[in-house]
Amino acid sequence: MRHWLAVLLVICTAPAWASKDNPTPQEIEEIIRKFSAKETEFARARENYTYRQSYRIEELDRNGRPIGKMEMVADIIFTEGGKRSERVVHAPLNTLRGLIMTPEDEQDVRNVQPFVLTAEEVQNYHVRYLGKETLDEIPCYAFAVKPKNMVEGKRYFAGIVWVDDESLQIVKSYGRGVGVGKRVASQRFPKFETYREQIDGVYWFPTYTVANDTLPFESGPLPIKMVITYKDYKQFKAESVITFGDEVKDEGAPKPAPPKPAPPR
C-alpha cells in the first residue's frame, strides 16, 4: 500500500513541476494576467517613493572615446503640499555635438526605459511567450513585447521582458523606444537594457539602464553610450502600508533580497 501511495504522489506532483517549466497556452495567459496585475501594484507603490535619477549620455569617436556628453542629476520628490515634483540638482554644460535631446527622448527616459507593463497598458501590446531563462540564479519567464497600434505623440516599448517566476514581476527589460509621426521619422533611438532590484523586500524597482549603440543617422553612424541610475528609493509617507498578494506579513521583520541581475561590464 505504501509503495502504491508513493507512486501516486509522484504522479500527482509531476504535472506541477512540468507546468512551471512548460506552461500551457492557458497558463501563459494567466501568467501574463498576474504579472501585469503585479506591475499595476508596483506602479502605484512607486508613485509613493522618492529617489534620485542620474542620466549621462556620451557621443563616442571611432575608438570609443567620449567627444561630447550631457549629464543631469534630479531628485524625484514631493512638495510640502504632497505634489510629486522633479528637482534638478546637477546639470553641467551640455557638450554634445551631433545629438539633441528631443521630447521623445525625454519620454523614453521617464517612461519607456524604466518600462512598467500594467494591466491597463498590456491591452496595447502583443505579448508572446519565449520560454524559461535564468538570470543570475533567478528563474524567469521571457516574453517578447511590441505595441499593437501606435498613437502619434505617444512612446512605446518594443523588446523583451524577463519576469521572475516566483514574484511574477519584471526583473529586466531589453529593447528600444518606438513611436510614429513625422518628427519621429528622422530620429534614432538606442537599444537599452534596464535592470531592476528588489526594494523593501516587495517590489522590483528599476535601478540601472545602459545603452551602447550606434545610431544610423543620415549624416553618418554615431556611436553613443547612455547610463541611467535610479537610487535612494524611500517611501514618502511613513504611514503608508504596502501589501502584496493575499498574505500580510510583518513589515518590520528583515527580509533577504534576492540577487539582482548583474549589469553588463
N, C-alpha and C positions, 0 to 999 in steps of 0.2 A: 504493500500500500504506500509506504514512504517513497519507494522508488518511482511509482507512477505519479505521486504528488510532486516530486522534484521535476519530473519530465513536464508535467502540466504547467508548473511555474515558469520553466524556461520558455515553453511555447507561448505563454501569455505575455511575458515581458519582452520577448524578442521584437515584436512589431513596434513597440515604443522607441527602442533604440534605432530601428531601421527608419522609422518615420522621421526622426530628427535629422538624420543624415541624408535621407532621400524623401523629402516631403512630397505628398501628392499635390496635384493642382489645387484641390480644395484646401489643403493645409497651407499651401503657399499664399492663397488669397487671405486666409486667416492670419498668417504671419504679417502680411502687408497691412491688414486692418489693425492689428495690435500694435505694430511698431509705429504706424502713423498716429495712433492714439497716444502712445508714449511721447512721440515728438510734440504733440499738441500740449501735453502736460509740461514738457521741458520748455517749450516756447513761453508759456505763461510764467513758469518759475524764473526763467532768465530775465524777464521784464522786471523782476523784483531784485535784481543783483546790480551792484556797481562793479566796474572793472576798468582796467587800463588797456587801451589798444595802441600798439605801436606799429607803424607802417613805414616800410622802406622799399623803394623801387630804384634799381640801378640800370642804366644803359651800359652795355659792355662793348669793348672793341673785339676784334677777331681773336685776340689771345685771351679773352675772358676777363680783361681788366676794366674796372669801372671808369667811365669817361663822363658820367653825369649821374646825379641822383636827386631824389626827392624824399624827404622824411617828414613824418608827423607823429607826435605822441599826443593822445587825447584821453581824458578820463570820462567815462560814461557815468554820470552822477544823477542825483536828484536835487532839485532846488528846495528851498525852505517850504515852498507850497506843495512839495511832493511831485513836481513835474519832472519827467525824465529829460536830461539835457546832456550835451556833449561840450566839454571844456578842453580846448587845446592848450597843452602845457609846454609843447616844444615843436617848433616849425622853422628849421633853419632855411637859408636861401635855397630855392629850387634851381639846380644847375642842369636839369635835363635839356638835351639839345633837340632830339627828334620826337620825343613823346609829349603829349599833352593829356592831362587828366580830364576826361570828359564826364558829364553827368552819368553816362552809362558805366564808366569805370567806378565812379563813386557808389552807384547802386550795387555793383558787384562786390565791392569791399564791404558794404554794410549788410547785404542780404544774400548774395549768391555764394561767396567764398565760405562764410560760416553757415552753409546750407542746412535748413531745417525743413523736413518734409512732413508737414502737419496733415491731419485728417482732411482739412479744407483744401490744402494745396495738392494733395495726392490725386484729387479728381482731375487736375490739369496735366497729369503726367502719365505716360506709358511706363509701367514698372515691370521689368522682365527678370525672372529669377535666373541666375547664372550658375549657382552651385554653392558648395561649402568651401570656405578657406579659413586658414588660421593666421591671425595677425598677432605676432608676439605672444603666443600661447593663448590667444583669445579666439575661440571658435566663432566663426561669423557666417551669416548668410550674405552672399554677394548679389546685388541687384543692379541691372542697367536701368538708368532713368533718363527719359527725354520728354520734352513737352509735347502734348498732343497738338495744340494750336497756340500760336503766339500773338499776343495783342501788342500793337505798336506802342512803344513807350515803357513797356514792362520787361524786366530782365528775368531770365530763367536759367536753371542749371541743366546741363547735359553731361552725363558721365556715369560713374559707378559709385554706389554707396555700399559700405560694409556694416552689417547690423549684428551686434552681439547676440548670440543665440540664447542667452540666458535673460538679460535685461531687456532685449528687443529694442535697443537704441542704436542709433548710428554712432560708430566709433571712428570712421574715416570716410572721406569722400574724395574722389578724383575726377576732374573734368574741367569744364570751362563755362563761362557765362555766355548765353546766346540771346538773341532778340531779332526783331525785324524793324525796318524803317529806312528811309533814305539816308539819314545821318549815320546809321549803324553800318551801312553797306561799305563805307570806306574805312571803318575802324577794324582793329585787330585786337583780339583778347587772348591772353595766355592760358595755357593749361595749368592747373594748380592742384595741389594736394592739401587737404585740411585734416588735421588730427585732433581728436577730442580726448579729454581726460576726465575721469570721474571726480566731481567736486561734491563735498559734503556727503559722500557715500551714497548718493542717489542718482543724480543725472550726469550725463556725459556732456561737458561743455567744450566748445572749440577753444583750443589753446595755441595752435600753431598752423600757419598756412605758408606754403612755399611754392614758388613758380620759377622754373628755369626753362626758358623757352626762347625761340627765335620767331619774331613776328614778321610775317611776309608782307611788308608794305610795298606799294607801287614804286616807291623811291629806292627800294632795296631791303634786304633782310636786316632786322635789327635784334640782336641778342639782348635779352633782359633777364634780370633776377629780381624777384619780389619776395619779401618776407613780412608776414604779419604775425604779431604775437598778441594774445589775449591773456591777461594775468590779473592777480589780486582780486579774484571774484569774492564779493562779500554781499550777504543779504542786506537789503536796505532797512527793512522793518524787522526789528528784533522779535516782535510778537507774532510774526508770520510763521505758520507751521506747514511744512510740505509733507504730504502723504503720498505714497506711491503704491498703486495696486490696492489689494484688499487687506493686506497685512499692515498694521500700525505698530511700529517698533519704538523703543526708547531712543529718541534722537540724541540724548546726552551720552550714550554709550559710544566708545570709539569703534570705528568701522574701518577695516583694512580696505584700501583702494586697490582694485585690480590693476595689473600693469597696463600702461597705455602704449599704443603703437609708437615705436621709436621714430622720430623724424629722420629723413634721409640725410646722409652725411655728404 
